[in-house]
Amino acid sequence: MRHADEVCTFTLGELTFGVAVNQIREVLRAQPMTRVPLASPMVAGLINLRGQIVTALDLRARFELEPRKPGAPSLNVVVKTTESAVSLIVDDVGDVIELLPAKVEEAPSTLRGPVRELVKSVFKHDSGLILLLDVPRAVSIGGETDDGVAA
């Protein structure tokens, strides 16, 4: 029997996303951030992760969702990329769940805009639909490298 993959879930507004556990380096509370002048609005800034400088991407901006209300809590989901690590700023982190291959389907055509482009498939879970994030595409912004910094 094939083992099911595990994903860590997180939310952005009403949407629930999943990222493969093996792509996640760690989850952190909101971190002090240094703004990057002239950077894309999706680049929230840089964080110092135990001496390593990590680009932090605001997934709300990436998905063209309403901005987070000032003072609203957020978390950093640090994902591994081919070059380094990138922090994805999310509203909340949920459970780690097993993906049952029989319940994974192609992303529906009803998804629009950046969500459609950055979701590779969906998982029908008892708690609702989980959008499976295409991490390499999500951390690539236009002509930038996969660590979110201009090439």
C-alpha positions in Angstrom: 0.0 0.0 0.0 1.3 3.5 -0.9 1.8 5.9 2.0 -0.2 9.1 1.8 1.7 12.3 1.6 1.4 14.7 4.5 0.7 18.4 4.1 0.7 21.3 6.6 -2.3 23.5 6.2 -2.6 27.2 6.6 -5.2 29.9 6.0 -5.4 33.2 4.1 -8.8 34.7 4.8 -11.4 32.1 3.9 -9.0 29.9 1.9 -7.2 26.9 3.2 -3.9 25.9 1.6 -1.6 22.9 2.0 2.1 22.6 1.5 4.0 19.2 1.6 5.6 18.8 5.0 8.9 17.9 3.3 9.0 21.4 1.8 8.6 23.2 5.2 11.6 24.1 7.1 9.8 25.6 10.1 6.9 27.7 11.3 7.5 30.9 13.3 5.5 33.6 15.0 5.7 37.0 13.3 9.3 38.1 13.1 10.9 41.6 13.1 11.2 42.5 9.4 13.4 44.9 7.4 11.5 46.5 4.5 13.2 46.4 1.1 12.9 49.7 -0.8 11.5 49.5 -4.3 10.7 45.8 -3.9 7.5 44.2 -5.2 4.5 44.7 -2.9 4.6 40.9 -2.5 8.0 41.2 -0.7 7.1 42.1 2.8 10.7 42.4 3.8 13.7 40.4 5.1 13.9 38.5 8.3 17.0 37.2 10.2 16.6 33.5 10.8 19.5 32.6 13.1 22.0 34.5 11.0 20.5 33.6 7.6 18.7 36.5 5.8 15.4 35.2 4.5 13.0 36.9 2.1 9.4 37.1 3.5 6.6 37.1 1.0 3.1 38.4 1.9 0.9 35.6 0.4 -2.2 37.9 0.8 -0.5 40.3 -1.7 0.7 37.4 -3.8 -2.9 36.1 -4.2 -4.3 39.6 -4.5 -6.4 39.3 -1.4 -7.5 42.1 1.0 -4.5 43.3 3.1 -4.3 42.0 6.6 -5.8 44.4 9.1 -3.1 46.3 11.1 -2.2 44.4 14.2 -3.8 41.2 12.9 -1.8 38.1 13.8 0.3 36.3 11.2 2.8 33.5 11.1 5.8 32.7 8.9 5.9 29.4 7.2 9.5 29.0 6.1 9.8 26.8 3.0 12.8 25.3 1.3 13.7 26.3 -2.2 16.4 25.2 -4.6 18.5 28.3 -3.6 17.7 28.8 0.1 14.6 29.4 2.2 11.7 31.8 1.8 9.2 32.8 4.5 5.5 32.8 3.5 3.4 35.1 5.7 0.1 33.5 6.4 -2.9 34.3 8.7 -2.8 31.0 10.6 -1.4 27.5 10.5 -3.7 24.5 10.8 -3.1 20.8 11.1 -0.8 18.4 9.4 -3.0 16.0 7.4 -2.5 13.0 5.2 -3.4 13.3 1.6 -5.3 10.4 0.2 -4.4 10.2 -3.5 -7.9 9.2 -4.4 -9.2 12.5 -3.0 -6.7 14.7 -4.9 -8.0 16.4 -8.0 -7.0 18.9 -10.6 -7.6 22.5 -9.5 -11.2 23.5 -10.5 -11.8 25.9 -13.3 -13.8 28.1 -10.9 -10.5 29.3 -9.3 -9.5 32.6 -10.8 -6.4 34.9 -11.0 -3.3 34.2 -9.0 -5.0 31.4 -7.0 -5.6 29.5 -10.2 -2.0 30.0 -11.3 -0.4 29.0 -8.1 -2.5 26.0 -7.0 -1.4 22.7 -8.6 -4.3 20.6 -7.3 -7.0 20.4 -4.6 -7.7 17.9 -1.8 -11.2 17.1 -0.8 -11.0 16.9 3.0 -13.7 16.4 5.6 -13.1 20.0 6.7 -13.4 21.4 3.2 -11.4 22.0 0.1 -7.6 22.3 0.6 -5.7 24.1 -2.2 -2.3 22.5 -2.7 0.2 25.3 -3.3 2.8 25.0 -6.0 5.6 26.4 -3.9 8.3 27.0 -6.6 5.7 29.1 -8.6 4.4 30.8 -5.5 7.9 32.1 -4.5 8.9 33.1 -8.0 7.8 36.7 -8.8 8.2 37.7 -12.4 11.8 37.9 -13.4 13.0 37.0 -9.9 14.8 33.9 -8.6 12.9 31.3 -6.6 14.1 32.8 -3.3 12.0 35.9 -4.1 14.8 38.4 -4.6 15.4 40.2 -7.9 17.9 38.5 -10.2 
